[in-house]
Amino acid sequence: MSPPRDSFGLALSALRQRLRDGADAPGAPLPIQLIAAQLRLSTTPVREALSRLAGEELVEKRGPIYTRPLLDGPALAELYDLRRLYLAAALAPGAARRAGRRRWPPRPPLPAADPLDDPAAVVDALYLELMLTGDDLMLAQAYQRTAERLAPFRSIEARLIPDLAIEAQALMAAFQARDKPTVRARVRRHHRVRIDLSPTIARLALGEKYRSDIV
């Protein structure tokens, strides 16, 4: 007999990946029955997973329907700026002092992805490592929630920003050199570019269509 599946965990993991991939247009309903059928689950664990994600602001609940959040340009710009503020807090001199037993940065490992192959994954790994160096779990969790809300827009960023690989390489070099002032400058520039593009990113996101290949 095969072991029982963790239906809730499976639904939650699949939905998180679906949201990161931007498989649905902002504001589009998430088809519970179809998702459940694709995952070979009942609708109950899918609804429970969506309820959890709604609590994390990764989906919205409108009556009985769950949707991907609909963000306009100004709201998206605020999200980018919020992520920048979390990173700035982790880079502040006081954060290093609060960490106590560790000095910034803690010999960061090379990200698994190559900047030329997947610059977004490299930047995500470096930013998360930066947040974890401050030993402030609440700040790191708040950062991660915001990063998850921005993840669906990465594919559109790649269409609009031609130098993503150069951007990732420069950030990695500054991070590995422990050049904190340059990291601060790179973080500011990274977010300023996206804040300026927020109206276009939000508009293009509306053209993303539902894909049935969730599994």
Residue pairs with C-beta under 8 A, 6 or more apart in sequence:
7 41
7 42
7 44
7 45
8 45
8 48
8 49
10 39
10 41
10 45
11 35
11 36
11 39
11 41
11 45
11 46
11 48
11 49
12 49
12 52
12 53
14 35
14 39
14 214
14 215
15 30
15 35
15 46
15 49
15 50
15 53
15 59
16 53
16 58
16 148
17 214
18 24
18 35
18 214
19 53
19 58
19 59
19 68
19 148
19 151
19 152
20 148
20 151
20 152
21 152
21 155
21 211
22 151
22 152
22 153
22 154
22 155
22 156
22 205
22 208
23 208
23 210
23 211
23 214
24 30
24 67
24 68
24 208
24 210
25 68
25 205
25 206
25 207
25 208
25 209
25 210
26 68
26 69
26 70
26 71
26 202
26 205
26 206
26 208
27 67
27 68
27 69
27 70
27 206
28 67
28 68
28 210
29 65
29 66
29 67
30 50
30 59
30 65
30 66
30 67
30 68
31 210
32 43
32 46
32 47
32 50
32 66
33 43
34 212
35 46
35 214
36 42
36 43
36 45
36 46
38 212
38 214
38 215
39 46
39 214
39 215
50 59
50 61
50 66
51 61
53 59
53 66
54 60
54 61
54 66
56 145
56 148
57 69
57 145
57 149
58 69
58 145
58 148
58 149
59 66
59 67
59 68
59 69
60 66
60 67
60 68
60 69
60 70
61 67
68 152
69 149
71 79
71 202
71 205
72 199
72 202
73 198
73 199
73 200
73 201
73 202
73 203
74 198
75 202
76 153
76 198
76 201
76 202
77 195
77 198
79 146
79 149
79 150
80 150
80 191
80 194
80 195
80 198
81 191
81 195
82 146
83 143
83 146
83 147
83 150
83 191
84 187
84 188
84 191
86 131
86 139
86 142
86 143
86 146
87 127
87 130
87 131
87 143
87 187
88 184
88 187
89 95
89 134
89 139
90 130
90 131
90 133
90 134
90 136
90 139
90 140
90 143
91 104
91 130
91 180
91 183
91 184
91 187
95 104
95 133
95 134
95 136
96 103
96 104
96 134
98 134
98 135
98 136
99 133
99 134
99 135
100 135
101 135
102 133
102 135
104 133
104 134
104 178
104 180
105 129
105 130
105 133
105 175
105 178
106 133
108 126
108 129
108 175
108 176
109 129
111 121
111 122
111 125
111 126
111 172
112 121
112 125
113 121
113 122
113 125
114 122
115 122
115 165
115 168
115 169
115 172
116 165
116 169
119 164
119 165
119 167
119 168
119 169
120 154
120 157
120 158
120 164
120 168
122 168
122 171
122 172
123 167
123 168
123 171
123 190
124 147
126 171
126 172
126 175
127 143
127 147
127 187
128 140
128 143
128 144
128 147
129 175
130 175
130 183
131 139
131 140
131 143
131 144
132 140
134 140
152 205
153 201
153 205
156 201
156 204
156 205
157 164
157 194
157 197
157 201
158 164
159 204
160 197
160 200
160 201
160 204
161 167
161 193
161 194
161 197
167 186
167 189
167 190
170 186
171 183
171 186
171 187
171 190
174 182
174 183
174 186
175 183
194 201
